[in-house]
Amino acid sequence: MNKYQKISIGVMIGFPIFFLVVSLFTGKWGFFLWSLAPSFISGMTGFFASKNANRTT
């Protein structure tokens, strides 16, 4: 796994954790629920883009 794949996995895990903390403090779970899909999509996009970019070099 290269450096960029590790960063993308960090995005997939880190952003929902951040919004989970925000949701726990505010009591509004919409912050957490609406962050799941975008963070997963951006993390998977970064993961596969860096995986494919690694093949061409």
Residue frames as a rotation matrix with the C-alpha (Angstrom) as fourth column:
MET 1
0.591 0.806 0.000 0.00
0.806 -0.591 0.000 0.00
0.000 0.000 -1.000 0.00
ASN 2
-0.339 -0.758 0.557 1.50
0.723 -0.589 -0.361 3.34
0.602 0.280 0.748 -0.99
LYS 3
-0.908 -0.143 -0.393 1.40
0.383 -0.661 -0.645 6.65
-0.167 -0.737 0.655 0.84
TYR 4
-0.774 0.632 -0.040 -1.63
-0.592 -0.699 0.402 7.99
0.226 0.334 0.915 -1.00
GLN 5
-0.142 0.723 -0.677 -3.68
0.054 0.688 0.724 4.89
0.988 0.066 -0.137 -0.31
LYS 6
-0.474 -0.078 -0.877 -2.96
0.852 0.211 -0.479 5.30
0.223 -0.974 -0.033 3.40
ILE 7
-0.977 0.140 -0.163 -4.10
-0.095 -0.962 -0.258 8.92
-0.193 -0.236 0.952 3.21
SER 8
-0.486 0.847 -0.217 -7.35
-0.555 -0.106 0.825 7.93
0.676 0.521 0.521 1.50
ILE 9
-0.107 0.419 -0.902 -8.06
0.567 0.771 0.290 5.31
0.817 -0.480 -0.320 4.16
GLY 10
-0.778 -0.228 -0.585 -7.39
0.618 -0.444 -0.649 7.99
-0.112 -0.866 0.487 6.76
VAL 11
-0.845 0.535 0.000 -9.99
-0.508 -0.802 0.316 10.18
0.169 0.267 0.949 5.07
MET 12
-0.194 0.814 -0.547 -12.54
-0.160 0.524 0.836 7.36
0.968 0.250 0.028 5.07
ILE 13
-0.013 0.146 -0.989 -12.02
0.843 0.533 0.068 6.77
0.538 -0.833 -0.130 8.78
GLY 14
-0.765 -0.494 -0.413 -10.99
0.643 -0.608 -0.465 10.21
-0.021 -0.621 0.783 10.06
PHE 15
-0.830 0.458 0.318 -13.76
-0.302 -0.849 0.434 12.44
0.469 0.264 0.843 8.75
PRO 16
0.154 0.934 -0.322 -16.63
0.031 0.321 0.946 10.31
0.988 -0.156 0.020 10.09
ILE 17
-0.075 -0.229 -0.970 -14.90
0.948 0.284 -0.140 10.16
0.308 -0.931 0.196 13.48
PHE 18
-0.962 -0.274 0.003 -14.61
0.266 -0.934 -0.238 13.96
0.067 -0.228 0.971 13.49
PHE 19
-0.506 0.839 0.201 -18.29
-0.508 -0.479 0.716 14.35
0.697 0.260 0.669 12.64
LEU 20
0.131 0.494 -0.860 -19.20
0.522 0.703 0.483 11.71
0.843 -0.511 -0.166 15.21
VAL 21
-0.569 -0.403 -0.717 -17.54
0.822 -0.292 -0.488 13.86
-0.013 -0.867 0.498 17.87
VAL 22
-0.948 0.272 0.162 -19.38
-0.236 -0.948 0.212 16.94
0.212 0.163 0.964 16.56
SER 23
-0.145 0.954 -0.262 -22.65
-0.209 0.229 0.951 15.01
0.967 0.192 0.166 16.66
LEU 24
-0.067 0.079 -0.995 -22.03
0.841 0.541 -0.014 13.83
0.537 -0.837 -0.103 20.20
PHE 25
-0.840 -0.314 -0.443 -21.40
0.514 -0.722 -0.463 17.40
-0.175 -0.617 0.768 21.38
THR 26
-0.862 0.505 -0.051 -24.33
-0.493 -0.809 0.321 18.97
0.120 0.301 0.946 19.54
GLY 27
-0.506 0.697 0.508 -26.83
-0.061 0.558 -0.827 16.11
-0.860 -0.450 -0.240 19.75
LYS 28
0.488 0.618 -0.616 -27.68
-0.677 -0.177 -0.714 16.51
-0.550 0.766 0.332 16.06
TRP 29
0.052 -0.473 0.880 -26.92
0.110 0.878 0.465 13.25
-0.993 0.073 0.098 14.32
GLY 30
0.939 0.318 0.130 -27.36
0.176 -0.121 -0.977 14.71
-0.295 0.940 -0.170 10.87
PHE 31
0.469 -0.847 -0.252 -23.72
-0.859 -0.503 0.093 15.85
-0.205 0.173 -0.963 10.94
PHE 32
-0.381 -0.642 0.665 -22.52
-0.504 0.747 0.433 12.28
-0.775 -0.170 -0.608 11.31
LEU 33
0.183 0.538 0.823 -25.03
0.363 0.741 -0.565 10.64
-0.914 0.402 -0.060 9.00
TRP 34
0.972 0.205 -0.110 -24.50
-0.008 -0.443 -0.896 13.12
-0.233 0.873 -0.430 6.16
SER 35
0.285 -0.937 -0.201 -20.71
-0.910 -0.331 0.249 12.72
-0.300 0.112 -0.947 6.42
LEU 36
0.117 -0.256 0.960 -20.67
-0.148 0.951 0.272 8.96
-0.982 -0.174 0.073 5.86
ALA 37
0.715 0.245 0.655 -21.41
0.535 0.412 -0.738 8.80
-0.451 0.878 0.163 2.14
PRO 38
0.924 -0.384 -0.003 -19.15
-0.286 -0.685 -0.670 11.69
0.255 0.619 -0.742 1.00
SER 39
0.220 -0.898 0.380 -16.19
-0.898 -0.035 0.439 10.50
-0.382 -0.438 -0.814 3.05
PHE 40
0.190 -0.107 0.976 -16.60
0.094 0.992 0.090 6.95
-0.977 0.074 0.199 1.77
ILE 41
0.889 0.198 0.413 -16.88
0.417 0.021 -0.909 8.11
-0.188 0.980 -0.064 -1.84
SER 42
0.760 -0.650 0.006 -13.89
-0.602 -0.707 -0.372 10.43
0.246 0.279 -0.928 -1.62
GLY 43
0.131 -0.730 0.670 -11.82
-0.729 0.387 0.564 7.82
-0.672 -0.563 -0.482 0.19
MET 44
0.347 0.050 0.937 -12.59
0.353 0.918 -0.180 5.09
-0.869 0.393 0.301 -2.33
THR 45
0.988 -0.010 0.151 -11.95
0.135 -0.399 -0.907 7.46
0.070 0.917 -0.393 -5.24
GLY 46
0.500 -0.855 0.136 -8.56
-0.865 -0.501 0.034 8.39
0.039 -0.135 -0.990 -3.82
PHE 47
0.135 -0.437 0.889 -7.73
-0.417 0.789 0.451 4.79
-0.899 -0.431 -0.075 -3.03
PHE 48
0.521 0.125 0.845 -8.46
0.554 0.703 -0.446 3.48
-0.650 0.700 0.297 -6.51
ALA 49
0.974 -0.223 0.043 -6.95
-0.120 -0.664 -0.738 6.50
0.193 0.713 -0.674 -8.25
SER 50
0.299 -0.919 0.258 -3.69
-0.930 -0.220 0.296 6.05
-0.215 -0.328 -0.920 -6.37
LYS 51
0.175 -0.185 0.967 -3.80
-0.064 0.978 0.199 2.31
-0.982 -0.097 0.160 -7.01
ASN 52
0.782 0.172 0.599 -4.19
0.558 0.234 -0.796 2.84
-0.277 0.957 0.087 -10.75
ALA 53
0.858 -0.513 0.007 -1.59
-0.472 -0.796 -0.380 5.63
0.201 0.322 -0.925 -10.83
ASN 54
0.235 -0.789 0.568 0.87
-0.672 0.291 0.682 3.30
-0.703 -0.542 -0.461 -9.18
ARG 55
0.460 0.007 0.888 0.49
0.391 0.896 -0.210 0.76
-0.797 0.444 0.409 -12.00
THR 56
0.949 -0.004 0.315 1.41
0.297 -0.324 -0.898 3.21
0.105 0.946 -0.306 -14.76
THR 57
0.623 -0.764 0.167 4.70
-0.764 -0.640 -0.079 4.26
0.168 -0.079 -0.983 -13.18
